[in-house]
Amino acid sequence: MKKLITILLAGCMVLALAACSGGASGGGTQASTAPAAETPAFATVNAGKLTMSTNAAFPPYEMTKDDGSFEGIDVEIAGAIAKELGLELQIDDMDFDAALLAVQQGKSDIVMAGVTVNDERKQVMDFSDSYSTGVQVIIVPEGSDIASVDDLAGHTIGTQRGTTGNIYCTDEFGEENVVAYDNGLTATQALVNGQIDCIVIDSAPAAEFVKANPGLAILDTEYATEDYAIGLGKGNTELKDAVNAALQKLIADGTVQSIVDKYIKAE
C-alpha cells in the first residue's frame, strides 16, 4: 500500500511541475527553441535575448556593415552561442571601456571586443574559457626609426582607450608618452597625420588598418601575446557555465575555427 501511495504522489508532483513549467514559458518566440522540459538555469538582462556589448570598430572581430548591422569573429561566435542557448543575440555598440563597464553594471550579459584576460579585469568581471589568441603589435610609418619594442622609449605612442595595449604602454613608457583614442581607426588616422609616432594594437585589426592605409607597416616583432575571452558579470556563475558549455561545444565541432578562418586567412 505504501508503495502505491508513493507512486501516486510522484505522479501528482510530475503533473504539478509540468503545469508550473508551462505557465512560466510566457509567449516568447525564442523560448520555444529550448527543450520544453528544461528551464534555463540563468537569467539574462533582456528575456529571450543574449545582450552583447562591444566596440564595433575592431576588425576583423567586430565591424559595422554599410547597412548598420554588425559582422566579425566575435559577432558570429556570440551568435552561435546565443543559438546554442536558445536565445536571440542583441548587440549594443559603444566605446571599448563603456562595453566593459556595461557588463560590470548588469546592462549587458556578455562583452566581446577582443577582450584580453588580465588580473585587473578579473577583479571586476568573470571570464569564459579562451576562444582566441591575440598578439599586440606595433604600427609605424614606413621609414620610421622605430624598429623594435626597444625603440619605443621617447616616442609618442597611440593606443585604444581601455585596452591592454594602453595599460602596457602607460606602465612602461609613462602616461605622458601615450595617447589613448576611442578606437583603432582614429588612432590610425592620427598616425597618418603625423600626430603620433606609432600605434600598439592587436595584430588582426592592425593588418586591416595597414591594408587600408598605404605608407604604414607592422613591425616584425611582438609586443605581447594574450588570450581573448568573453567577459561576464562578476559572480554570474550560471550564465558563465552555460556560455562555457556552448563555447566548448562550438570549439569541439570546429565552428569557432571555421569562423576565425573566414576572417583571418592563413598566410
MOPEWO-V941585 format. One record per residue. N is the residue number from 1. RES is the residue in one small letter. OMEGA is omega in whole degrees, -180 to 180 (NA if undefined). Layout:
BEGIN
n = [N & N]
res = [RES & RES]
omega = [OMEGA & OMEGA]
END
This chain:
BEGIN
n = [1 & 2 & 3 & 4 & 5 & 6 & 7 & 8 & 9 & 10 & 11 & 12 & 13 & 14 & 15 & 16 & 17 & 18 & 19 & 20 & 21 & 22 & 23 & 24 & 25 & 26 & 27 & 28 & 29 & 30 & 31 & 32 & 33 & 34 & 35 & 36 & 37 & 38 & 39 & 40 & 41 & 42 & 43 & 44 & 45 & 46 & 47 & 48 & 49 & 50 & 51 & 52 & 53 & 54 & 55 & 56 & 57 & 58 & 59 & 60 & 61 & 62 & 63 & 64 & 65 & 66 & 67 & 68 & 69 & 70 & 71 & 72 & 73 & 74 & 75 & 76 & 77 & 78 & 79 & 80 & 81 & 82 & 83 & 84 & 85 & 86 & 87 & 88 & 89 & 90 & 91 & 92 & 93 & 94 & 95 & 96 & 97 & 98 & 99 & 100 & 101 & 102 & 103 & 104 & 105 & 106 & 107 & 108 & 109 & 110 & 111 & 112 & 113 & 114 & 115 & 116 & 117 & 118 & 119 & 120 & 121 & 122 & 123 & 124 & 125 & 126 & 127 & 128 & 129 & 130 & 131 & 132 & 133 & 134 & 135 & 136 & 137 & 138 & 139 & 140 & 141 & 142 & 143 & 144 & 145 & 146 & 147 & 148 & 149 & 150 & 151 & 152 & 153 & 154 & 155 & 156 & 157 & 158 & 159 & 160 & 161 & 162 & 163 & 164 & 165 & 166 & 167 & 168 & 169 & 170 & 171 & 172 & 173 & 174 & 175 & 176 & 177 & 178 & 179 & 180 & 181 & 182 & 183 & 184 & 185 & 186 & 187 & 188 & 189 & 190 & 191 & 192 & 193 & 194 & 195 & 196 & 197 & 198 & 199 & 200 & 201 & 202 & 203 & 204 & 205 & 206 & 207 & 208 & 209 & 210 & 211 & 212 & 213 & 214 & 215 & 216 & 217 & 218 & 219 & 220 & 221 & 222 & 223 & 224 & 225 & 226 & 227 & 228 & 229 & 230 & 231 & 232 & 233 & 234 & 235 & 236 & 237 & 238 & 239 & 240 & 241 & 242 & 243 & 244 & 245 & 246 & 247 & 248 & 249 & 250 & 251 & 252 & 253 & 254 & 255 & 256 & 257 & 258 & 259 & 260 & 261 & 262 & 263 & 264 & 265 & 266 & 267]
res = [m & k & k & l & i & t & i & l & l & a & g & c & m & v & l & a & l & a & a & c & s & g & g & a & s & g & g & g & t & q & a & s & t & a & p & a & a & e & t & p & a & f & a & t & v & n & a & g & k & l & t & m & s & t & n & a & a & f & p & p & y & e & m & t & k & d & d & g & s & f & e & g & i & d & v & e & i & a & g & a & i & a & k & e & l & g & l & e & l & q & i & d & d & m & d & f & d & a & a & l & l & a & v & q & q & g & k & s & d & i & v & m & a & g & v & t & v & n & d & e & r & k & q & v & m & d & f & s & d & s & y & s & t & g & v & q & v & i & i & v & p & e & g & s & d & i & a & s & v & d & d & l & a & g & h & t & i & g & t & q & r & g & t & t & g & n & i & y & c & t & d & e & f & g & e & e & n & v & v & a & y & d & n & g & l & t & a & t & q & a & l & v & n & g & q & i & d & c & i & v & i & d & s & a & p & a & a & e & f & v & k & a & n & p & g & l & a & i & l & d & t & e & y & a & t & e & d & y & a & i & g & l & g & k & g & n & t & e & l & k & d & a & v & n & a & a & l & q & k & l & i & a & d & g & t & v & q & s & i & v & d & k & y & i & k & a & e]
omega = [179 & 180 & -179 & 180 & 179 & -180 & -180 & 179 & 179 & 179 & 179 & 179 & 178 & 179 & -179 & 179 & 179 & -180 & 179 & -179 & -179 & -179 & -176 & -174 & 180 & 177 & -176 & -178 & -178 & -177 & -177 & -180 & 179 & 178 & -175 & -175 & -177 & 174 & -178 & -178 & -178 & 176 & 177 & -178 & 177 & -176 & 177 & -178 & 169 & -175 & -177 & 172 & -177 & 171 & -170 & 175 & -175 & -178 & 3 & -178 & 173 & -177 & 176 & 178 & -179 & -179 & 178 & 178 & -174 & 176 & 178 & -177 & -179 & -179 & -178 & 178 & 178 & 178 & 179 & 177 & 179 & 179 & 178 & -178 & -179 & -176 & 174 & 179 & 173 & -177 & 176 & -176 & -179 & 176 & -174 & -177 & 174 & 178 & 176 & -178 & -178 & -180 & 177 & -178 & 179 & 178 & 173 & 180 & -178 & 170 & 175 & 179 & -173 & -174 & 180 & 176 & 173 & -175 & -180 & -180 & 179 & 179 & -174 & 178 & 175 & -179 & 172 & 169 & 179 & 178 & -179 & 177 & 179 & 178 & 176 & -180 & -178 & 175 & 179 & 170 & 177 & -178 & 180 & 176 & 175 & -178 & -179 & 177 & -178 & -177 & -175 & -179 & 179 & 178 & 177 & -173 & 176 & 178 & 174 & -176 & 175 & -177 & 177 & 176 & 177 & -180 & -179 & -175 & 178 & 180 & -173 & -173 & 178 & -178 & -178 & -179 & -176 & 177 & -179 & 178 & -178 & 179 & -177 & -180 & 179 & 178 & 180 & 179 & 178 & 178 & 178 & -178 & 178 & -179 & 177 & -177 & -178 & 176 & 171 & -175 & -179 & -173 & -177 & 176 & 178 & 180 & 179 & -179 & 180 & 179 & -177 & -176 & 178 & -178 & 176 & -180 & 176 & 179 & -180 & 180 & -179 & 176 & 179 & 175 & -172 & 175 & 174 & 177 & 179 & 178 & 179 & 178 & -179 & 177 & 180 & -172 & -176 & 179 & 179 & 180 & -180 & 179 & 179 & 180 & 179 & -179 & -179 & 176 & -178 & 175 & -177 & -177 & 175 & -178 & -178 & -180 & 180 & 177 & 179 & -179 & 179 & -175 & 180 & -177 & 177 & -180 & NA]
END
